[in-house]
Amino acid sequence: MPNNPINLQPGSEATFVNSDVLKMPSYFLYLVIFICAAPFTLSLVGVNFASSGTPFDLNQAADWPKHQQLDAFFYRLSGAFTHTLLEWTAFCAAIFTVALAFSHYVMSKDYTTPVIGAALFLAGCMDAFHTLAANRLIEAVADNRNLIPFTWAICRIFNALILIGGVSLLLFRKQKSSEANLKFLCFVFLVSAVVAYSIIHYCAVSAVLPQTQYPDSLITRPYDVIPLVLFALAGMFLFPYFYRQQPSVFAHALVIAMIPEVVVELHMAFGSSALFDHNFNIAHFLKIFAYVVPFCGLLVDYIHTYQAKEREAEERKKAEIALKIYTKELKRSNDDLDKFAHIASHDLKAPLRGIDHLATWIEEDREDQEALQEHIPMMHQRIGRMERLLDDLLTYSSIGKAKESSAEIDVLSRVREIYELSAPPVTFTLKLEGEAPLFTTEVAPFETVIRNLIGNTIKHHDRKDGIITVSVKALNDVIEIIVADDGPGIAPEYHNKIFEVFQTLEPRDKVEGSGIGLALVKKTLESQGGSISVQSDLGRGTKMIVRWKTDNPLPDELAT
């Protein structure tokens, strides 16, 4: 059997299910075999399960006190009571099975369970009719010594046929809509129930019934050979084939249930020679167990289905939450895109307009060498700005789309390397403060953030000399990096504006830059799960506070 069969239900998508989940546990099979073998084993050591009431003479009993007469009748009827108790217990098991089968159907819409459940219930109903007739609760004419064994045999043949018919129906009838399947099932169920009652009623009102017990023969009940053969063939061929075609725990339990069914018929066909004898009672007990086995399988199947529905509901809830987050993020992204497109169109046109004006001036002053020497460098400058702007736009749009390589970083050492590689003016000084252990993160985004913050500090300084201070502090799973300068500062009303795309606080011709540096820093940090904030006032310098989320949370003794 394949390890991962496809589980197909009408109206559902194909899903691959581990075959081990679609079986009863192996210990359950061993338990069934043990229970089936236990009565026979106990009989070998002398245990007798017969219900033989104490006989008494009715003529002598006439002189007894009333309560003694009543007790004598009860003791004499102990076999009938035991028979009734066993049969109605089996019927109750059938009721529970069909109730659970339809509950399972409501949850899973699996047509298999109500069909087999209904077949088991009909078998239980046949046993109930048989018991009612034996107890004379249904009008009966024949002697119980003939009525009970004959109706037993008829019931067992009916039970085997109804189960085989139900499984065959599932195998060969094309699946239709749930409503059509349910209507067809109800029709078959009613017809079968009427047939079952009619058979028992016919037997009950018949004065003469065929002989079914031959105490002195090897086969003491020949009629029971028929259900024995039917159950054996079903258990060896039909039900295993059904399980392979439509795997489920319930179908697997149905295969196992054929073990007690066969053992029941072995006790009756080759052992029982009288009503309520040793093998008779064993068979009736094991028949209850034969109903309980598929009930257990259905219960396990129901639990699996319920758990699957719970997982499905949980996944659906997670998906809904994720969808809400995604929708919110998409709206924010669309708003940013609209704003970005509006600003970008303006900022991209500015250098083009400048180039166009310069080209016009050059054309008009082509004979003026002094004007050409002034205008051509300006044109190159605007072309360079255009290239930088496009490069920054490309970098900004690609943030967070690809996973960068990670490595352990010593923050202060890496800050010094980035500062030196940026070739700062010799009049600027870098100070490093604090210390933090090595932490693992993506290298390229980290360098982008530090390079832009240092470059921004130098670019927007109001003097030719300045001091840049970078301090580092570890905060559990966050590294706090503060880049401070002694520049002109930023007014509070501009603290949020500086992180927007193409926003500068000075004229573009005065400061080289695309106006996208801090926006790029902010987006990079957000893609890494970090954040950035600013502390500044005019004339008091600026502090850019970066909180960088690390891939490896720091030990408590190292975090402050």
MARFI-463414 format. One line per 4 residues: number of its first residue (from 1); their letters; for each residue x, z, y of C-alpha. Coordinates in steps of 0.2 Angstrom, whole numbers. Each point is the difference from the previous one (the first is absolute). Last residue first. Example, Ala and Ser with C-alpha at 12.3 -4.5 7.8 and 13.67 -1.06 7.14 Angstrom:
2
2) SA) 68/36/-5; -6/3/-17 .
END
This chain:
560
560) TALE) 110/149/233; 3/-10/-16; 16/3/-10; -6/16/-10 .
556) DPLP) -17/-8/-3; 8/-15/-9; -3/-16/9; -13/-13/-5 .
552) NDTK) 8/-16/-7; -7/-16/7; 1/6/18; -12/-1/13 .
548) WRVI) 8/-3/17; -6/9/15; 7/-8/16; -1/9/17 .
544) MKTG) 6/-11/15; 5/11/13; 2/-7/18; 9/5/16 .
540) RGLD) -5/12/14; -3/-11/15; -18/-5/-4; -6/10/-15 .
536) SQVS) 3/-2/-19; -5/5/-17; -4/-14/-12; -7/-2/-17 .
532) ISGG) 4/-9/-16; -7/1/-18; 4/-2/-18; -9/-7/-15 .
528) QSEL) 13/-14/-2; -12/-14/6; -4/12/14; 18/1/5 .
524) TKKV) 3/-18/0; -16/-3/11; 6/13/13; 18/-7/0 .
520) LALG) -7/-18/2; -11/5/14; 15/9/8; 10/-16/0 .
516) IGSG) -14/-13/5; 3/-2/18; 10/-16/-3; 16/7/8 .
512) EVKD) 12/-3/14; -5/11/15; -1/-6/18; -8/-17/-4 .
508) RPEL) -13/9/-11; -6/11/14; 1/19/-4; -12/11/-10 .
504) TQFV) -1/-12/-15; -14/-3/-12; 2/-16/-11; -8/9/-15 .
500) EFIK) -7/18/3; 11/15/-2; 4/2/18; -18/1/5 .
496) NHYE) -2/17/-9; 12/10/10; -4/-10/16; -12/13/8 .
492) PAIG) 13/13/-3; 13/-8/12; 16/-5/-9; 17/6/3 .
488) PGDD) 14/-7/11; 14/3/-12; 8/15/-8; -3/-5/-18 .
484) AVII) -7/7/-16; -2/-7/-17; -8/14/-11; 0/-2/-19 .
480) EIVD) -12/11/-11; 3/-3/-18; -16/3/-10; -3/6/-18 .
476) NLAK) 4/18/4; 4/0/19; 19/-5/2; 7/-1/17 .
472) VSVT) 10/-13/9; 6/-2/18; 5/-16/9; 6/2/18 .
468) IIGD) 4/-15/11; 9/3/16; 1/-12/14; 11/-12/11 .
464) KRDH) -6/-15/9; -15/8/7; -19/-2/-1; 0/-1/-19 .
460) HKIT) -13/-13/-7; 12/-10/-10; 11/15/-6; -15/10/-7 .
456) NGIL) -9/-16/-7; 16/-4/-10; 1/17/-7; -19/0/-5 .
452) NRIV) 2/-18/-7; 15/3/-10; -7/17/-7; -17/-9/-6 .
448) TEFP) 8/-15/-7; 13/10/-9; -14/10/-9; -10/-15/-4 .
444) AVET) 16/-8/-8; 5/15/-10; -16/5/-10; 0/18/-3 .
440) TFLP) 10/13/-10; 6/16/8; 17/8/3; -1/17/7 .
436) AEGE) -3/3/18; 11/6/15; -2/4/18; 7/-9/15 .
432) LKLT) 8/-17/4; 5/-5/17; 3/-18/5; 8/-4/17 .
428) FTVP) -3/-15/11; 13/-7/12; 8/-11/-13; -15/-10/-1 .
424) PASL) -8/-1/-17; 7/-12/-13; -15/1/-12; 11/3/-15 .
420) EYIE) 6/16/7; -18/7/2; -5/-6/-17; 15/9/-8 .
416) RVRS) -3/16/10; -18/0/-6; 5/-3/-18; 12/15/1 .
412) LVDI) -13/11/8; -14/-5/-13; 10/2/-16; -10/-13/-10 .
408) EASS) -3/-1/-19; -6/-18/-4; -16/-10/-1; -1/-19/-1 .
404) EKAK) -15/-7/10; -17/-3/-6; -9/-15/8; -15/-2/12 .
400) GISS) 3/16/9; 7/-8/16; -2/-19/-1; -10/-3/16 .
396) YTLL) 12/11/11; 15/-10/-6; -8/-17/3; -5/6/17 .
392) DDLL) 17/6/4; 8/-16/-5; -13/-10/11; 4/12/15 .
388) REMR) 19/-2/-3; -2/-19/0; -10/0/16; 12/11/9 .
384) GIRQ) 14/-12/-5; -10/-14/7; -3/10/16; 19/3/2 .
380) HMMP) 4/-18/-4; -11/-5/14; 7/13/12; 18/-7/-5 .
376) IHEQ) -7/-18/5; -7/6/17; 15/7/9; 13/-13/-5 .
372) LAEQ) -13/-14/3; -4/7/18; 19/-1/4; 1/-17/-7 .
368) DERD) -14/-7/11; -3/-18/-5; -12/5/-14; -10/11/12 .
364) EEIW) -17/-6/-3; 3/-2/-19; 8/17/-1; -14/7/10 .
360) TALH) -13/-7/-12; 10/6/-15; 1/17/7; -18/1/3 .
356) DIGR) -3/-6/-18; 12/13/-7; -9/14/10; -17/-6/-7 .
352) LPAK) 7/0/-17; 8/18/3; -18/6/5; -10/-9/-13 .
348) LDHS) 6/11/-14; -4/16/9; -18/-6/4; -3/-6/-17 .
344) AIHA) 8/15/-8; -11/12/11; -17/-8/-6; 6/-3/-18 .
340) FKDL) 6/18/-1; -16/7/7; -10/-10/-13; 12/4/-14 .
336) DDNS) -1/19/5; -19/-1/-1; 1/-9/-17; 12/13/-6 .
332) RKLE) -11/14/5; -15/-9/-8; 11/-3/-16; 5/18/0 .
328) KTYI) -18/6/1; -5/-12/-14; 15/5/-11; -4/18/2 .
324) KLAI) -18/-3/-4; 5/-11/-14; 12/14/-7; -15/12/1 .
320) EAKK) -11/-12/-9; 13/-3/-13; 3/18/-3; -19/3/-2 .
316) REEA) 0/-15/-12; 14/7/-10; -9/17/-1; -16/-8/-5 .
312) EREK) 10/-10/-14; 9/15/-6; -17/9/-1; -8/-15/-9 .
308) AQYT) 15/0/-12; -2/18/-3; -19/-2/-4; 4/-15/-11 .
304) HIYD) 13/10/-10; -12/15/-1; -14/-12/-7; 12/-7/-12 .
300) VLLG) 5/17/-6; -19/4/-2; -4/-16/-9; 14/3/-12 .
296) CFPV) -7/18/-3; -17/-7/-2; 7/-13/-12; 7/15/-11 .
292) VYAF) -16/11/2; -12/-12/-9; 12/-1/-16; 2/19/2 .
288) IKLF) -19/2/-3; 1/-11/-15; 14/12/-6; -13/14/-1 .
284) HAIN) -13/-10/-9; 13/-6/-13; 6/17/-3; -18/6/-3 .
280) FNHD) -4/-13/-13; 17/2/-8; -3/19/-4; -19/-2/-4 .
276) FLAS) -14/-1/12; -11/-12/-10; 8/-5/-16; 13/-12/-8 .
272) SGFA) 12/-1/15; 18/-5/-5; 3/-19/-2; -11/-8/12 .
268) MHLE) -3/15/11; 17/6/2; 7/-17/1; -13/-5/13 .
264) VVVE) 5/15/12; 19/-5/-3; -4/-17/6; -9/6/16 .
260) PIMA) 14/13/3; 13/-14/0; -11/-12/10; 1/11/15 .
256) IVLA) 18/-5/2; -5/-18/4; -13/6/12; 13/11/9 .
252) HAFV) 10/-16/3; -15/-8/8; -3/15/11; 18/1/5 .
248) SPQQ) -2/-18/6; 7/-17/-6; -13/-15/1; 7/-13/-12 .
244) RYFY) 13/11/-9; -13/14/-2; -13/-13/-6; 12/-6/-14 .
240) PFLF) 3/18/-5; -19/3/0; -3/-15/-11; 14/1/-13 .
236) MGAL) 5/16/-8; -13/12/7; -15/-13/-1; 5/-4/-18 .
232) AFLV) 0/18/-5; -16/4/10; -9/-14/-9; 7/4/-17 .
228) LPIV) -5/18/1; -17/-5/8; -4/-10/-16; 8/13/-13 .
224) DYPR) -13/13/7; -14/-9/-10; 9/3/-16; -1/19/2 .
220) TILS) 8/9/-15; 13/-13/-3; 9/6/-15; -17/3/-8 .
216) DPYQ) -8/16/-7; -8/6/17; -8/-17/3; -8/1/17 .
212) TQPL) -9/-14/10; -16/-3/-10; -12/-11/10; -14/7/9 .
208) VASV) -18/3/-5; -13/8/11; 5/-11/15; -6/9/16 .
204) ACYH) 18/7/4; 9/-16/-4; -10/-10/11; 2/12/14 .
200) IISY) 18/0/-2; 1/-19/1; -12/-1/14; 10/13/10 .
196) AVVA) 16/-10/-2; -8/-17/4; -8/8/16; 16/7/5 .
192) SVLF) 9/-17/-3; -13/-10/11; 2/13/14; 19/-1/0 .
188) VFCL) 0/-19/-1; -11/-1/15; 10/13/10; 16/-8/-4 .
184) FKLN) -7/-17/6; -5/8/16; 16/8/3; 10/-16/-3 .
180) AESS) -11/-9/12; 3/13/13; 18/1/-3; 2/-19/2 .
176) KQKR) 4/-10/-15; 13/2/-14; -1/-13/-14; -6/8/-16 .
172) FLLL) 12/-2/-15; 11/15/1; -12/13/8; -14/-5/-11 .
168) SVGG) 11/2/-15; 4/17/6; -18/4/1; -4/-8/-17 .
164) ILIL) 13/9/-9; -6/17/7; -18/-4/-4; 5/-6/-17 .
160) ANFI) 9/16/-5; -13/11/7; -14/-10/-9; 9/2/-17 .
156) RCIA) 3/18/4; -19/3/4; -6/-10/-15; 11/11/-11 .
152) WTFP) -6/16/8; -18/-6/-1; 3/-2/-19; 8/17/-2 .
148) ILNR) -13/10/10; -15/-9/-6; 3/1/-19; 3/19/-2 .
144) NDAV) -11/2/15; -15/-6/-10; -9/-15/8; -15/2/12 .
140) AEIL) 7/2/17; -8/3/17; 14/3/13; 4/18/3 .
136) RNAA) 0/1/-19; 18/8/0; 7/-15/-10; -9/-12/12 .
132) LTHF) 6/9/15; 18/-1/-7; -1/-19/-4; -7/-3/18 .
128) ADMC) 15/10/7; 13/-9/-11; -8/-17/7; 1/7/17 .
124) GALF) 19/4/-2; 3/-18/-6; -10/-6/15; 11/11/11 .
120) LAAG) 16/-7/-8; -6/-18/4; -5/5/18; 18/7/2 .
116) IVPT) 7/-16/-7; -10/-11/13; 1/13/14; 20/1/-2 .
112) TYDK) 3/-19/-1; -9/-6/16; 14/8/11; -8/2/17 .
108) SMVY) 13/13/3; -9/15/8; -18/-4/-5; 6/-5/-17 .
104) HSFA) 9/16/-2; -16/9/3; -8/-11/-12; 12/4/-14 .
100) LAVT) 0/19/5; -19/0/-4; 2/-10/-15; 13/11/-7 .
96) FIAA) -9/16/4; -16/-6/-9; 11/-5/-15; 8/17/-1 .
92) CFAT) -18/8/1; -5/-11/-15; 15/6/-10; -5/18/4 .
88) WELL) -18/-5/-5; 6/-5/-17; 11/15/-3; -13/12/5 .
84) THTF) -14/-9/-10; 11/0/-16; 5/18/2; -19/5/2 .
80) AGSL) -4/-11/-15; 14/9/-11; -6/17/6; -18/-3/-6 .
76) RYFF) 1/12/-14; 7/13/11; -14/-2/12; -14/0/-14 .
72) ADLQ) 7/16/-7; 0/8/18; -18/-5/2; -5/8/-17 .
68) QHKP) 10/15/4; -9/2/17; -17/-2/-9; 3/14/-13 .
64) WDAA) 2/-7/-17; -14/-2/-13; -2/-19/3; 19/-2/-2 .
60) QNLD) -2/2/-19; -11/-15/-1; 11/-10/12; 15/3/-11 .
56) FPTG) 17/0/10; 15/-11/3; 14/6/11; 4/-14/12 .
52) SSAF) 15/-12/-4; 9/-6/16; 16/-7/-7; 17/2/9 .
48) NVGV) 10/7/-14; 18/5/2; 9/0/-17; 18/-5/4 .
44) LSLT) -4/-18/-2; -15/1/11; 11/6/14; 10/-17/-1 .
40) FPAA) -16/-10/0; -7/9/15; 17/-2/9; 3/-18/-2 .
36) CIFI) -12/-6/13; 6/13/12; 18/-4/-3; -2/-19/2 .
32) VLYL) -10/3/17; 14/12/6; 14/-13/-5; -10/-13/10 .
28) FYSP) -1/12/15; 19/3/-1; 3/-18/3; -8/1/17 .
24) MKLV) -16/-12/2; 5/-17/6; -2/-10/16; 14/10/9 .
20) DSNV) 13/-6/-13; -5/-18/3; 6/1/18; -12/-9/11 .
16) FTAE) 2/-17/9; -14/-4/12; -10/-16/1; -13/1/14 .
12) SGPQ) -17/6/-2; -17/-8/-1; -2/3/-18; 14/11/-7 .
8) LNIP) 17/-6/-5; 14/11/-6; 15/-11/-4; 11/8/-13 .
4) NNPM) 16/8/4; 10/4/-16; -7/-14/-10; -7/4/-17 .
END
